[in-house]
């Protein structure tokens, strides 16, 4: 029997293979087209895994897993910038983590909202003021409050303009509301000329102790310490009829004058242009610092041992209004010190002068010295009241900070002694050689 003859309509083998390839290609395109956008990645990863390879070995999957940081010679500048952005994003995600968003109901956000609303209210009140005899006084009051709020918000330039405008309405600053915050802003913004003019001007000069007779001997630098302490007891120097406001203004003026003199003498060395005046300038620097400490010793304590105190009183620490602390309260000098250091951000002014500022303040005001015969020995730090059940938070935190300051003091002295010994040893070796 002969096999049946093939039908002329029967497909050939090549045709069957070609049709199968065509159908498979059309099926892949149809599935890719019909797949949803969200499931496209999963379909691609699944197809790669089905073939036995990892999902990262596919072309697009490999690019995403490896990241665009693997650059090739054919990439354009835009691709390189994209790669850099991707690397920064991944570093932020893996290293520091996601930045925490501020809650709208948090205490800080509520405080900022209240501040902004109060600023808007003050601005509207200023716009509504008309003409009249009482208008300048009311305008000054609003400008002072607005300037302080603006300074707390970190807008120093605008705050200086507002406080300067308030000072023009009352050049005498009878209530001591403008001179201290304005001087602190000048110091913070490094406006040295304006600060010097304000310190030596009529607003602060009456609050300064009288200058003693000039001494040209550098060896007499110790004399101003005893004189300043005897002349201006803490909290009373320059305190005029303004009460606590004048006392705080005096402290701001004295410490600002001291740091300005330190910049001139120790940082810039401008006093050396006149050899005859160099020793007098150095003595005057010590006197300025002693008079400032006599006005408020806790500011000097904070400056000399800043690393210990900053842990307990950071620059953005929440402090109660200074008006809520009575003048006779034991915490009042501490509160005034924190007002100068934290609220008016003057710690950075001192610490940014040079790296030896803490050592200079400590050596001049706290390190032991040979006392004169018959002189009463005073503790280096002003004693705090004994611990009691009703002590406030400021007093409690200051005690803890002082304990750490004593440890820091010992560490500083030990480090300096080791450095001096090392220097003497190297000097001896050089002489022998």
QUILINRA-V645804 format. One record per backbone hydrogen bond with DSSP energy under -0.5 kcal/mol. CO is the residue of the C=O (numbers start at 1). NH is the residue of the N-H. E is the energy in kcal/mol with one decimal. If there is no record, write none. Layout:
BEGIN
co->CO nh->NH e->E
co->CO nh->NH e->E
END
This chain:
BEGIN
co->7 nh->10 e->-1.4
co->12 nh->16 e->-1.7
co->13 nh->17 e->-2.1
co->14 nh->18 e->-2.3
co->15 nh->19 e->-2.3
co->16 nh->20 e->-2.1
co->17 nh->21 e->-2.0
co->18 nh->22 e->-2.0
co->19 nh->23 e->-2.5
co->20 nh->24 e->-2.2
co->21 nh->25 e->-2.1
co->22 nh->26 e->-2.3
co->23 nh->27 e->-2.2
co->24 nh->28 e->-1.9
co->25 nh->29 e->-2.0
co->26 nh->30 e->-2.2
co->27 nh->31 e->-2.4
co->28 nh->32 e->-2.3
co->29 nh->33 e->-2.2
co->30 nh->34 e->-2.4
co->31 nh->35 e->-1.3
co->37 nh->40 e->-1.0
co->39 nh->43 e->-2.2
co->40 nh->44 e->-2.1
co->41 nh->45 e->-2.6
co->42 nh->46 e->-2.6
co->43 nh->47 e->-2.4
co->44 nh->48 e->-2.0
co->45 nh->49 e->-2.4
co->46 nh->50 e->-2.5
co->47 nh->51 e->-1.1
co->48 nh->53 e->-1.6
co->49 nh->52 e->-2.0
co->54 nh->57 e->-1.8
co->55 nh->58 e->-1.0
co->58 nh->62 e->-3.0
co->59 nh->63 e->-1.8
co->60 nh->64 e->-2.0
co->61 nh->65 e->-2.6
co->62 nh->66 e->-2.6
co->63 nh->67 e->-1.4
co->67 nh->70 e->-1.1
co->69 nh->71 e->-1.3
co->72 nh->75 e->-1.4
co->76 nh->80 e->-1.7
co->77 nh->81 e->-2.2
co->78 nh->82 e->-2.3
co->79 nh->83 e->-2.3
co->80 nh->84 e->-2.3
co->81 nh->85 e->-2.4
co->82 nh->86 e->-2.2
co->83 nh->87 e->-2.4
co->84 nh->88 e->-2.3
co->85 nh->89 e->-2.4
co->86 nh->90 e->-2.6
co->87 nh->91 e->-2.4
co->88 nh->92 e->-2.4
co->89 nh->93 e->-2.2
co->90 nh->94 e->-2.7
co->91 nh->95 e->-2.8
co->91 nh->96 e->-0.6
co->92 nh->97 e->-1.8
co->103 nh->106 e->-1.5
co->106 nh->110 e->-2.3
co->107 nh->111 e->-2.4
co->108 nh->112 e->-2.4
co->109 nh->113 e->-2.2
co->110 nh->114 e->-2.3
co->111 nh->115 e->-2.2
co->112 nh->116 e->-2.5
co->113 nh->117 e->-2.5
co->114 nh->118 e->-2.4
co->115 nh->119 e->-2.3
co->116 nh->120 e->-2.1
co->117 nh->121 e->-2.2
co->118 nh->122 e->-2.4
co->119 nh->123 e->-2.4
co->120 nh->124 e->-2.2
co->121 nh->125 e->-2.3
co->122 nh->126 e->-2.3
co->123 nh->127 e->-1.8
co->124 nh->128 e->-1.7
co->125 nh->129 e->-0.7
co->126 nh->129 e->-0.6
co->132 nh->135 e->-0.8
co->132 nh->136 e->-0.5
co->134 nh->138 e->-2.0
co->135 nh->139 e->-3.3
co->136 nh->140 e->-2.5
co->137 nh->141 e->-2.1
co->138 nh->142 e->-2.1
co->139 nh->143 e->-2.5
co->140 nh->144 e->-2.5
co->141 nh->145 e->-1.9
co->142 nh->146 e->-2.5
co->143 nh->147 e->-2.5
co->144 nh->148 e->-2.3
co->145 nh->149 e->-2.1
co->146 nh->150 e->-2.3
co->147 nh->151 e->-2.2
co->148 nh->152 e->-2.3
co->149 nh->153 e->-1.4
co->150 nh->155 e->-2.0
co->151 nh->154 e->-1.5
co->154 nh->156 e->-1.3
co->155 nh->159 e->-2.0
co->156 nh->160 e->-2.6
co->157 nh->161 e->-1.8
co->158 nh->162 e->-2.2
co->159 nh->163 e->-2.7
co->160 nh->164 e->-2.5
co->161 nh->165 e->-2.1
co->162 nh->166 e->-2.0
co->163 nh->167 e->-2.1
co->164 nh->168 e->-1.7
co->165 nh->169 e->-1.1
co->166 nh->170 e->-0.8
co->170 nh->173 e->-1.7
co->173 nh->176 e->-1.7
co->178 nh->182 e->-2.4
co->179 nh->183 e->-2.2
co->180 nh->184 e->-2.1
co->181 nh->185 e->-1.9
co->182 nh->186 e->-2.1
co->183 nh->187 e->-2.3
co->184 nh->188 e->-2.5
co->185 nh->189 e->-2.3
co->186 nh->191 e->-2.9
co->187 nh->190 e->-1.1
co->190 nh->192 e->-1.4
co->191 nh->195 e->-2.1
co->192 nh->196 e->-2.9
co->193 nh->197 e->-2.4
co->194 nh->198 e->-1.9
co->195 nh->199 e->-2.5
co->196 nh->200 e->-2.4
co->198 nh->204 e->-0.6
co->201 nh->204 e->-0.7
co->201 nh->205 e->-2.1
co->202 nh->206 e->-0.5
co->204 nh->207 e->-1.2
co->204 nh->208 e->-0.6
co->205 nh->208 e->-1.4
co->217 nh->220 e->-1.1
co->218 nh->221 e->-1.3
co->219 nh->222 e->-0.6
co->220 nh->223 e->-0.8
co->220 nh->224 e->-0.7
co->222 nh->225 e->-0.9
co->222 nh->226 e->-0.9
co->223 nh->227 e->-1.9
co->224 nh->228 e->-2.8
co->225 nh->229 e->-2.2
co->226 nh->230 e->-2.1
co->227 nh->231 e->-2.1
co->228 nh->232 e->-2.3
co->233 nh->236 e->-2.1
co->233 nh->237 e->-1.0
co->236 nh->239 e->-1.6
co->238 nh->240 e->-0.9
co->240 nh->243 e->-1.5
co->242 nh->245 e->-1.2
co->243 nh->247 e->-1.9
co->244 nh->248 e->-2.3
co->245 nh->249 e->-2.2
co->246 nh->250 e->-2.3
co->247 nh->251 e->-1.8
co->248 nh->252 e->-2.4
co->249 nh->253 e->-2.4
co->250 nh->254 e->-2.5
co->251 nh->255 e->-2.4
co->252 nh->256 e->-2.1
co->253 nh->257 e->-2.2
co->254 nh->258 e->-1.9
co->255 nh->259 e->-2.3
co->256 nh->260 e->-2.1
co->257 nh->261 e->-1.9
co->258 nh->262 e->-2.2
co->259 nh->263 e->-2.2
co->260 nh->264 e->-1.8
co->261 nh->265 e->-2.6
co->262 nh->266 e->-2.2
co->262 nh->267 e->-1.3
co->263 nh->268 e->-3.0
co->264 nh->270 e->-2.1
co->264 nh->271 e->-0.6
co->269 nh->272 e->-1.2
co->270 nh->273 e->-1.2
co->271 nh->274 e->-1.0
co->273 nh->275 e->-0.6
co->274 nh->277 e->-1.3
co->274 nh->278 e->-1.1
co->275 nh->279 e->-0.6
co->277 nh->281 e->-2.2
co->278 nh->282 e->-1.9
co->279 nh->283 e->-2.1
co->280 nh->284 e->-2.3
co->281 nh->285 e->-1.9
co->282 nh->286 e->-1.6
co->283 nh->287 e->-2.2
co->284 nh->288 e->-2.7
co->285 nh->289 e->-2.0
co->286 nh->290 e->-2.3
co->287 nh->291 e->-2.6
co->288 nh->292 e->-1.9
co->289 nh->293 e->-2.1
co->290 nh->294 e->-2.3
co->291 nh->295 e->-1.3
co->292 nh->296 e->-2.0
co->295 nh->235 e->-1.6
co->296 nh->299 e->-0.7
co->296 nh->300 e->-0.9
co->297 nh->301 e->-1.8
co->298 nh->302 e->-2.0
co->299 nh->303 e->-2.4
co->300 nh->304 e->-2.5
co->301 nh->305 e->-1.5
co->303 nh->306 e->-0.9
co->305 nh->308 e->-0.8
co->305 nh->309 e->-1.6
co->306 nh->310 e->-2.8
co->307 nh->311 e->-0.6
co->309 nh->312 e->-0.8
co->309 nh->313 e->-2.4
co->314 nh->317 e->-1.8
co->317 nh->319 e->-0.6
co->321 nh->324 e->-1.6
co->322 nh->325 e->-1.3
co->324 nh->326 e->-0.7
co->326 nh->329 e->-1.1
co->329 nh->332 e->-1.2
co->331 nh->335 e->-2.8
co->332 nh->336 e->-2.4
co->333 nh->337 e->-2.0
co->334 nh->338 e->-2.3
co->335 nh->339 e->-1.9
co->336 nh->340 e->-1.9
co->337 nh->341 e->-2.6
co->338 nh->342 e->-2.4
co->338 nh->343 e->-1.5
co->339 nh->344 e->-1.8
co->340 nh->346 e->-1.3
co->341 nh->347 e->-1.1
co->342 nh->345 e->-0.6
co->346 nh->350 e->-1.6
co->347 nh->351 e->-2.8
co->348 nh->352 e->-1.8
co->350 nh->353 e->-1.4
co->350 nh->354 e->-0.5
co->354 nh->357 e->-1.0
co->356 nh->360 e->-2.4
co->357 nh->361 e->-2.4
co->358 nh->362 e->-2.5
co->359 nh->363 e->-2.6
co->360 nh->364 e->-2.2
co->361 nh->365 e->-1.9
co->362 nh->366 e->-2.6
co->362 nh->367 e->-2.3
co->369 nh->371 e->-0.8
co->372 nh->375 e->-2.0
co->388 nh->391 e->-1.2
co->392 nh->396 e->-2.1
co->393 nh->397 e->-2.7
co->394 nh->398 e->-2.0
co->395 nh->399 e->-1.8
co->396 nh->400 e->-1.6
co->397 nh->401 e->-2.4
co->398 nh->402 e->-2.3
co->399 nh->403 e->-1.9
co->400 nh->404 e->-1.8
co->401 nh->405 e->-2.0
co->402 nh->406 e->-2.1
co->403 nh->407 e->-1.5
co->404 nh->408 e->-2.4
co->405 nh->409 e->-2.5
co->406 nh->410 e->-2.0
co->407 nh->411 e->-2.2
co->408 nh->412 e->-2.5
co->409 nh->413 e->-2.3
co->410 nh->414 e->-2.2
co->411 nh->415 e->-2.5
co->412 nh->416 e->-2.4
co->413 nh->417 e->-2.2
co->414 nh->418 e->-2.4
co->415 nh->419 e->-2.1
co->416 nh->420 e->-2.4
co->417 nh->421 e->-2.4
co->418 nh->422 e->-2.3
co->419 nh->423 e->-2.2
co->420 nh->424 e->-2.4
co->421 nh->425 e->-2.2
co->422 nh->426 e->-2.2
co->423 nh->427 e->-2.1
co->424 nh->428 e->-2.3
co->425 nh->429 e->-2.0
co->426 nh->430 e->-1.9
co->427 nh->431 e->-1.9
co->428 nh->432 e->-2.2
co->429 nh->433 e->-2.2
END
